[in-house]
Amino acid sequence: MAADPLDVLNPEQRAAATWGERDGARGVRAGPLLVIAGAGTGKTQTLAHRVAHLVLQGVDPARILLLTFSRRAAEEMTRRAERIVAASLGRPQGSGAARRDARLPWAGPFHSIGNRLLRLHAREVGLDPAFSIIDRGDSADLLDVVRHGLGLSARDKRFPRKDTCLAIYSHRINTLQPLAATLAAHWPWCAGFEAELTQLFRAYVERKQAQQLLDYDDLLLYWHGMVGDPLLARHVSALFEHVLVDEYQDTNRLQAGILRSLRPAGEGLTVVGDDAQSIYSFRAATVDNILEFPAQYSPAAKVVTLVRNYRSTQPILDAANALIAAAERKHDKQLVAHRGGGARPRLVSVADDRGQADYVIDEVLRQREAGVPLRRQAVLFRSGHHSDFLEVELTRRNIPFVKYGGLKFLEAAHVKDFLAVLRWADNPRNRIAAFRALQLLPGMGPAHSDRCLSTLAAAPTLSVGLASFEAPAAARAEWPALVTLLSSLSSPSAAWPGQAERVRDWYLPHLERNYDAAFVRAGDLEQLVRIAGGYPDRERFLTELALDPPQASGDLSGPPLLDEDYLVLSTVHSAKGQEWQSVYLLNVNDGNFPSEFAAGDPALLEEERRLLYVAMTRARDALHLITPLRYYVTQQPRFGDAHVYGATSRFLTPAVLATLEATGPAPAAAEFAASRPQVRVDVAATLRALWD
């Protein structure tokens, strides 16, 4: 050993990283472990050291399953583990030997790992190994086709649209709740359509199965079903000595069920998370998974709590500790700052949204002049529209900002066209991809495309079916090129390198005919071609794009931000995992924290408390909680003054208020005190005289 990798860890981190006993045959034998990692306590570092410790103790890296919620998180964890192992063995950083020592072939997001396991065992679960994965947009489109086919779009009552139907379907699958419970809790206005929605979802599932299509939720659902069989569960479980899970508080019931099937006794299972940061119930995540984890096993799982915070000052942590201490169900912890003291968080009362915007802008500029760049400051809010007035004022006062959100790369029409051709070649039964690709040709509208798909369904192969179809007159000139392209791509002997280039070359004339700014859009296609070159095969390329898509489209994401600096605006949900030196939290009033939509549900109220906790723990040095006194009502004249008073958030209990510095606007009367005239007018006598 060139160095002890554990020297950089504090005692709690070290206890988590080294949990278990040395086993000569397996490297390390360990029971179930829950690591409660409070905000800013070095969760990623601890988990990476856990992986490195297992490898250094003799565990084969290929027998470690690391489950995360993003590919980037898995890559970062792997890189850190490689560096730790390399330093411990005295190998050069980044060398081939260092990468081999800690290479984790089974590290990735839940859905990506599920896809790989399902392709290994496709036959056992009734799938074709060449099944296709459809993204959210294609799933909604397929649901819409089925919805229209069942006549649900022509009802005399408002029936939910495709995106709502998909959200209902996804929530019901991931929570494993009856459809009636899902509708009652989240879509009460759809409760009267339970029978129709059941019919719709059954037809949707049958359509996917007939075309060998899996949507995002199916990857977990099939994986859950696969390990529900004891024989298959033992086989899959035997692939791994240790299973490690990041962000366990964000798992849903399907994911927790998969882990229980893989590790019924908890052997070699480590989960890391923070119940106080469980804020994604709208994605079907449940805090119960992490709260109930220790009691699932006998003896109970080992619990290690990380409380040393390396991000925030102690006054900020005092406020966050007081807030979360009032939670009804929690793993107890008191965060302690590594950095020491600082200023107390401010509770700022302002008159209204204009006063709120003025306070934020003035304070942001003051901090900027004190040496805190704009990009190290953030304005957080519960809902996206809460920053509307502030955005107007920031623009008026020439303060650049970015707001998280926007069009996703795979939602751009030309990108979906390009990928549809590859997806059709990869799975000839993929009618969604085929329907889109066919309509790229002139004259191939929905009717002709549907007629072509009927011809293909009766043909033994894709190339035979295409060759036998009689294209309409407007498409005949372009038809041979499409037949040649798809025949070459769908051939079992076709090599992957070069396929993306051939699709691009075929598609460019259609891009120029169908879209404006074709030159700009072609840049996205070039990027896709470059990305494709980094994947070993077509299936992996298409799968990764569906499961972990890029976030913005180059031609539609707006003009570039050419400025020296910019302020960050973000919802609290998008801010999780981030940190800034100064944080300004808007509208800390009842109705926003907690949201008015959570008021009748105790579980949702507790999640709203955790959401406020996440917002507060994003701050390193300065935290401002802003509470407007007035909210102007909607549906009144532009300059109307009708308003309601904002009640301070119920989460700001006396214990929390004791940790804050309360400030407010100066009394307006003070401005005129010096010029007040020295007279007295008996207005009361004048009023009495009216009735004499």
ZAMARGU-4260 file (C-alpha; in steps of 0.2 Angstrom, whole numbers, plus 5000, padded with zeros to 4 digits):
<rodrens>
0) 5000/5000/5000 | 5007/5017/4995 | 4994/5027/5006 | 4980/5023/5018 | 4964/5029/5008
5) 4954/5031/5024 | 4965/5045/5032 | 4954/5058/5024 | 4938/5052/5032 | 4930/5057/5048
10) 4926/5043/5060 | 4908/5041/5054 | 4913/5041/5036 | 4926/5028/5040 | 4914/5017/5049
15) 4903/5017/5034 | 4917/5014/5022 | 4924/4999/5031 | 4908/4991/5037 | 4909/4972/5037
20) 4922/4958/5041 | 4937/4952/5030 | 4932/4936/5021 | 4946/4927/5013 | 4935/4919/4999
25) 4924/4934/4996 | 4934/4949/5001 | 4922/4956/5013 | 4907/4949/5022 | 4894/4962/5027
30) 4876/4963/5033 | 4864/4977/5028 | 4870/4995/5030 | 4861/5011/5030 | 4871/5027/5029
35) 4861/5042/5034 | 4871/5056/5025 | 4865/5073/5030 | 4866/5088/5018 | 4884/5092/5014
40) 4891/5078/5024 | 4902/5070/5010 | 4890/5056/5004 | 4898/5054/4987 | 4916/5053/4995
45) 4910/5040/5008 | 4901/5029/4995 | 4917/5030/4984 | 4928/5025/4998 | 4916/5011/5002
50) 4918/5004/4984 | 4937/5007/4985 | 4938/4998/5002 | 4929/4983/4995 | 4941/4982/4980
55) 4956/4984/4990 | 4950/4970/5002 | 4949/4958/4987 | 4931/4960/4980 | 4931/4958/4962
60) 4925/4975/4954 | 4914/4965/4942 | 4904/4958/4956 | 4899/4975/4963 | 4883/4982/4958
65) 4882/5001/4960 | 4865/5009/4958 | 4862/5028/4956 | 4849/5040/4949 | 4860/5047/4934
70) 4874/5041/4923 | 4884/5056/4928 | 4883/5051/4947 | 4889/5033/4942 | 4903/5039/4932
75) 4909/5051/4946 | 4908/5038/4959 | 4918/5026/4948 | 4931/5039/4944 | 4934/5043/4963
80) 4935/5025/4967 | 4948/5022/4953 | 4958/5037/4960 | 4957/5030/4978 | 4963/5013/4973
85) 4977/5020/4962 | 4983/5031/4976 | 4983/5016/4988 | 4992/5004/4977 | 5005/5018/4971
90) 4999/5017/4953 | 4999/5033/4941 | 4982/5042/4941 | 4973/5038/4925 | 4984/5023/4919
95) 4976/5008/4912 | 4981/4998/4927 | 4973/5010/4938 | 4957/5009/4928 | 4957/4990/4928
100) 4959/4989/4947 | 4943/4997/4950 | 4933/4996/4934 | 4914/4994/4939 | 4905/4987/4924
105) 4889/4986/4934 | 4888/5004/4939 | 4874/5015/4932 | 4856/5021/4935 | 4842/5009/4940
110) 4834/5009/4923 | 4850/5007/4913 | 4855/4992/4924 | 4838/4985/4922 | 4839/4986/4903
115) 4856/4976/4903 | 4849/4963/4915 | 4833/4961/4904 | 4843/4959/4888 | 4853/4945/4897
120) 4837/4936/4902 | 4824/4942/4889 | 4819/4924/4884 | 4815/4920/4902 | 4803/4935/4904
125) 4795/4933/4887 | 4804/4947/4878 | 4814/4947/4862 | 4832/4952/4866 | 4830/4966/4852
130) 4816/4975/4861 | 4816/4994/4859 | 4815/5007/4873 | 4803/5021/4869 | 4805/5038/4878
135) 4792/5048/4886 | 4787/5057/4871 | 4784/5041/4861 | 4775/5033/4875 | 4763/5048/4876
140) 4760/5047/4857 | 4757/5028/4858 | 4744/5031/4872 | 4736/5044/4861 | 4734/5032/4847
145) 4726/5019/4858 | 4716/5033/4866 | 4709/5038/4849 | 4706/5020/4843 | 4696/5016/4858
150) 4685/5032/4855 | 4690/5040/4871 | 4694/5056/4862 | 4677/5059/4856 | 4667/5058/4872
155) 4655/5071/4878 | 4664/5074/4894 | 4682/5080/4896 | 4693/5065/4895 | 4712/5067/4901
160) 4724/5070/4887 | 4739/5059/4883 | 4752/5067/4895 | 4740/5066/4909 | 4736/5048/4905
165) 4754/5044/4905 | 4757/5052/4921 | 4743/5042/4929 | 4749/5026/4922 | 4767/5029/4927
170) 4762/5034/4945 | 4751/5019/4947 | 4765/5007/4941 | 4779/5015/4952 | 4769/5015/4968
175) 4761/4998/4965 | 4745/5006/4971 | 4727/5002/4964 | 4722/5014/4950 | 4708/5020/4961
180) 4720/5026/4975 | 4731/5035/4962 | 4716/5044/4955 | 4709/5049/4972 | 4726/5056/4978
185) 4733/5065/4963 | 4720/5066/4949 | 4703/5067/4958 | 4695/5075/4943 | 4698/5059/4933
190) 4691/5047/4946 | 4675/5045/4936 | 4685/5038/4922 | 4693/5023/4931 | 4685/5010/4920
195) 4690/5019/4904 | 4707/5022/4910 | 4709/5003/4915 | 4703/4999/4897 | 4716/5011/4890
200) 4731/5005/4900 | 4727/4987/4896 | 4726/4991/4877 | 4742/5001/4879 | 4751/4987/4887
205) 4745/4975/4874 | 4751/4986/4860 | 4768/4988/4867 | 4770/4969/4869 | 4764/4966/4852
210) 4778/4978/4845 | 4791/4973/4858 | 4792/4990/4865 | 4797/4994/4883 | 4794/5011/4890
215) 4803/5019/4905 | 4793/5011/4918 | 4793/4994/4910 | 4812/4993/4913 | 4808/4993/4932
220) 4792/4983/4930 | 4800/4969/4920 | 4815/4968/4932 | 4803/4968/4947 | 4794/4954/4939
225) 4810/4944/4934 | 4817/4944/4952 | 4800/4940/4958 | 4803/4922/4952 | 4814/4914/4966
230) 4825/4904/4953 | 4828/4920/4942 | 4831/4930/4958 | 4844/4918/4964 | 4853/4918/4947
235) 4853/4937/4946 | 4858/4939/4964 | 4873/4927/4962 | 4881/4939/4949 | 4885/4952/4963
240) 4894/4950/4980 | 4889/4968/4985 | 4875/4980/4980 | 4877/4998/4984 | 4863/5011/4981
245) 4865/5030/4981 | 4851/5042/4985 | 4840/5029/4993 | 4827/5041/4999 | 4822/5044/4981
250) 4818/5026/4977 | 4800/5020/4974 | 4791/5004/4979 | 4796/4995/4963 | 4815/4999/4966
255) 4814/4994/4984 | 4805/4978/4980 | 4819/4974/4967 | 4832/4976/4981 | 4823/4965/4993
260) 4822/4951/4980 | 4840/4953/4976 | 4845/4953/4994 | 4832/4946/5005 | 4843/4944/5020
265) 4852/4961/5016 | 4869/4952/5014 | 4881/4964/5005 | 4868/4978/5004 | 4873/4996/5007
270) 4861/5010/5004 | 4865/5029/5006 | 4853/5043/5008 | 4845/5056/5019 | 4826/5055/5024
275) 4826/5074/5027 | 4829/5076/5008 | 4815/5065/5002 | 4806/5077/4991 | 4800/5068/4975
280) 4784/5060/4979 | 4777/5067/4963 | 4789/5055/4954 | 4782/5041/4965 | 4797/5041/4977
285) 4792/5036/4995 | 4802/5041/5011 | 4795/5025/5019 | 4809/5015/5010 | 4823/5024/5020
290) 4813/5026/5036 | 4809/5007/5037 | 4825/5000/5030 | 4833/4995/5046 | 4818/4985/5053
295) 4816/4975/5037 | 4830/4963/5043 | 4833/4953/5058 | 4845/4958/5066 | 4841/4976/5061
300) 4852/4984/5048 | 4867/4994/5054 | 4864/5013/5054 | 4879/5025/5052 | 4874/5043/5053
305) 4885/5057/5045 | 4883/5074/5053 | 4898/5084/5050 | 4893/5096/5037 | 4907/5103/5025
310) 4896/5116/5016 | 4886/5128/5028 | 4890/5139/5043 | 4883/5133/5060 | 4870/5147/5061
315) 4862/5140/5045 | 4863/5123/5051 | 4855/5128/5068 | 4840/5134/5058 | 4839/5118/5047
320) 4841/5107/5062 | 4827/5116/5071 | 4816/5115/5056 | 4818/5096/5053 | 4817/5092/5072
325) 4798/5095/5071 | 4796/5081/5058 | 4785/5067/5064 | 4795/5053/5057 | 4814/5054/5054
330) 4831/5047/5058 | 4838/5059/5071 | 4853/5069/5068 | 4860/5086/5072 | 4871/5093/5058
335) 4888/5101/5065 | 4897/5113/5054 | 4915/5109/5049 | 4918/5128/5045 | 4912/5136/5061
340) 4902/5152/5064 | 4894/5165/5053 | 4879/5176/5052 | 4862/5171/5057 | 4850/5168/5042
345) 4838/5182/5039 | 4819/5182/5040 | 4815/5197/5029 | 4797/5204/5029 | 4793/5214/5013
350) 4777/5223/5008 | 4773/5213/4992 | 4781/5205/4977 | 4789/5221/4971 | 4797/5224/4988
355) 4803/5206/4987 | 4811/5209/4970 | 4819/5225/4976 | 4826/5217/4992 | 4833/5202/4982
360) 4841/5213/4968 | 4848/5226/4981 | 4856/5212/4991 | 4863/5203/4976 | 4871/5218/4970
365) 4878/5222/4987 | 4885/5204/4988 | 4893/5206/4971 | 4902/5222/4976 | 4908/5213/4992
370) 4916/5200/4980 | 4903/5186/4979 | 4900/5183/4960 | 4882/5182/4953 | 4884/5164/4949
375) 4888/5160/4967 | 4871/5167/4972 | 4854/5159/4969 | 4836/5163/4971 | 4826/5148/4975
380) 4807/5146/4974 | 4793/5133/4977 | 4785/5135/4959 | 4792/5141/4943 | 4780/5156/4942
385) 4785/5163/4958 | 4800/5172/4950 | 4790/5180/4936 | 4790/5198/4944 | 4808/5196/4949
390) 4813/5191/4931 | 4805/5207/4924 | 4815/5218/4937 | 4831/5209/4934 | 4829/5212/4915
395) 4825/5230/4918 | 4840/5233/4929 | 4852/5224/4917 | 4856/5209/4928 | 4859/5193/4918
400) 4851/5177/4925 | 4848/5159/4920 | 4833/5149/4925 | 4834/5130/4925 | 4822/5122/4913
405) 4819/5122/4894 | 4816/5111/4879 | 4825/5094/4880 | 4836/5089/4866 | 4826/5073/4861
410) 4810/5084/4860 | 4817/5093/4845 | 4807/5086/4830 | 4822/5084/4818 | 4831/5074/4832
415) 4816/5063/4834 | 4816/5060/4815 | 4834/5055/4814 | 4832/5043/4829 | 4816/5036/4822
420) 4825/5028/4807 | 4838/5020/4818 | 4825/5013/4830 | 4814/5006/4816 | 4830/4997/4809
425) 4834/4991/4826 | 4816/4984/4829 | 4806/4982/4813 | 4790/4980/4824 | 4792/4997/4831
430) 4777/5005/4823 | 4779/5022/4832 | 4796/5024/4824 | 4791/5017/4807 | 4776/5029/4807
435) 4786/5044/4810 | 4800/5039/4798 | 4788/5035/4783 | 4780/5052/4784 | 4797/5061/4781
440) 4794/5056/4763 | 4784/5068/4752 | 4767/5062/4749 | 4768/5049/4763 | 4754/5055/4775
445) 4746/5045/4789 | 4734/5035/4777 | 4748/5029/4766 | 4760/5026/4781 | 4747/5015/4789
450) 4744/5006/4773 | 4763/5003/4772 | 4763/4996/4790 | 4750/4984/4786 | 4760/4977/4771
455) 4775/4976/4782 | 4766/4966/4796 | 4762/4953/4783 | 4780/4952/4776 | 4793/4940/4783
460) 4806/4953/4784 | 4807/4972/4784 | 4817/4973/4767 | 4804/4961/4759 | 4790/4971/4765
465) 4797/4988/4759 | 4801/4981/4742 | 4784/4974/4739 | 4775/4991/4745 | 4769/5002/4731
470) 4773/5020/4736 | 4761/5034/4731 | 4767/5044/4716 | 4774/5059/4726 | 4785/5047/4736
475) 4791/5036/4722 | 4807/5046/4718 | 4812/5045/4736 | 4806/5027/4740 | 4821/5017/4733
480) 4834/5026/4744 | 4823/5023/4760 | 4822/5004/4755 | 4841/5003/4752 | 4845/5012/4768
485) 4833/5002/4779 | 4838/4985/4771 | 4857/4989/4775 | 4853/4994/4793 | 4842/4980/4797
490) 4853/4966/4790 | 4859/4955/4804 | 4877/4956/4797 | 4877/4975/4797 | 4891/4983/4806
495) 4887/4998/4818 | 4901/5010/4813 | 4895/5021/4800 | 4876/5018/4802 | 4873/5035/4810
500) 4882/5044/4795 | 4872/5035/4782 | 4856/5040/4791 | 4862/5058/4792 | 4866/5058/4774
505) 4849/5051/4769 | 4840/5063/4780 | 4848/5080/4776 | 4837/5083/4760 | 4822/5079/4770
510) 4828/5091/4784 | 4830/5105/4772 | 4812/5102/4764 | 4803/5100/4781 | 4811/5113/4793
515) 4817/5131/4794 | 4835/5134/4799 | 4840/5118/4792 | 4859/5122/4793 | 4857/5126/4812
520) 4847/5110/4815 | 4860/5100/4805 | 4873/5104/4819 | 4862/5093/4831 | 4864/5079/4819
525) 4882/5081/4818 | 4883/5080/4837 | 4872/5064/4836 | 4884/5056/4824 | 4899/5060/4835
530) 4890/5053/4850 | 4885/5037/4841 | 4904/5034/4838 | 4907/5032/4856 | 4895/5017/4858
535) 4899/4999/4854 | 4883/4995/4846 | 4866/5003/4840 | 4856/4996/4854 | 4867/5004/4867
540) 4867/5021/4858 | 4848/5021/4857 | 4845/5015/4875 | 4857/5027/4883 | 4848/5042/4873
545) 4831/5036/4879 | 4837/5034/4897 | 4849/5048/4899 | 4845/5061/4886 | 4854/5078/4884
550) 4845/5092/4891 | 4845/5106/4877 | 4843/5107/4859 | 4856/5119/4851 | 4844/5127/4838
555) 4830/5130/4850 | 4838/5134/4867 | 4839/5152/4864 | 4853/5165/4861 | 4870/5162/4870
560) 4873/5171/4887 | 4887/5182/4883 | 4891/5190/4899 | 4904/5190/4913 | 4892/5183/4926
565) 4874/5178/4929 | 4862/5175/4943 | 4855/5158/4946 | 4836/5156/4947 | 4829/5139/4951
570) 4815/5129/4959 | 4820/5120/4975 | 4817/5103/4967 | 4830/5107/4953 | 4842/5114/4966
575) 4844/5098/4976 | 4862/5093/4976 | 4868/5111/4972 | 4876/5124/4984 | 4879/5143/4983
580) 4887/5156/4994 | 4871/5166/4996 | 4853/5159/4994 | 4837/5169/4993 | 4821/5159/4996
585) 4806/5168/4990 | 4788/5167/4997 | 4791/5158/5014 | 4772/5159/5018 | 4759/5147/5020
590) 4752/5142/5003 | 4769/5141/4996 | 4779/5133/5010 | 4769/5122/5012 | 4760/5122/4996
595) 4741/5125/4997 | 4739/5108/4988 | 4747/5099/5002 | 4737/5106/5016 | 4725/5092/5018
600) 4738/5078/5018 | 4749/5075/5033 | 4762/5065/5022 | 4763/5079/5009 | 4764/5092/5023
605) 4780/5083/5030 | 4787/5082/5012 | 4784/5101/5011 | 4794/5103/5027 | 4808/5093/5019
610) 4808/5104/5004 | 4811/5119/5014 | 4825/5110/5023 | 4833/5106/5006 | 4831/5124/5001
615) 4839/5131/5017 | 4854/5118/5016 | 4859/5124/4999 | 4867/5140/5007 | 4885/5141/5012
620) 4887/5158/5020 | 4871/5168/5019 | 4853/5163/5019 | 4838/5175/5016 | 4820/5169/5019
625) 4808/5182/5012 | 4790/5183/5017 | 4779/5196/5008 | 4765/5203/5019 | 4753/5205/5004
630) 4748/5195/4989 | 4738/5203/4975 | 4724/5193/4969 | 4722/5188/4951 | 4707/5193/4939
635) 4707/5211/4944 | 4711/5227/4934 | 4730/5229/4930 | 4733/5242/4943 | 4720/5235/4955
640) 4724/5234/4974 | 4714/5219/4980 | 4725/5208/4990 | 4726/5196/5004 | 4739/5195/5019
645) 4752/5182/5018 | 4753/5171/5034 | 4771/5166/5039 | 4775/5148/5035 | 4769/5136/5049
650) 4786/5128/5048 | 4794/5143/5056 | 4790/5138/5073 | 4796/5147/5089 | 4812/5136/5089
655) 4816/5140/5071 | 4812/5159/5073 | 4824/5159/5088 | 4838/5155/5075 | 4834/5168/5063
660) 4837/5187/5062 | 4821/5196/5059 | 4822/5211/5048 | 4809/5222/5038 | 4806/5238/5028
665) 4809/5254/5037 | 4793/5263/5042 | 4787/5274/5028 | 4783/5288/5040 | 4801/5291/5045
670) 4804/5299/5028 | 4792/5314/5032 | 4795/5316/5051 | 4807/5331/5049 | 4795/5341/5039
675) 4779/5338/5049 | 4770/5354/5052 | 4767/5360/5070 | 4748/5362/5070 | 4733/5354/5077
680) 4716/5352/5068 | 4700/5347/5077 | 4693/5336/5064 | 4682/5327/5077 | 4673/5344/5080
685) 4670/5346/5061 | 4662/5328/5060 | 4651/5332/5075 | 4645/5348/5067 | 4638/5338/5052
690) 4624/5333/5063 | 4620/5349/5072
</rodrens>
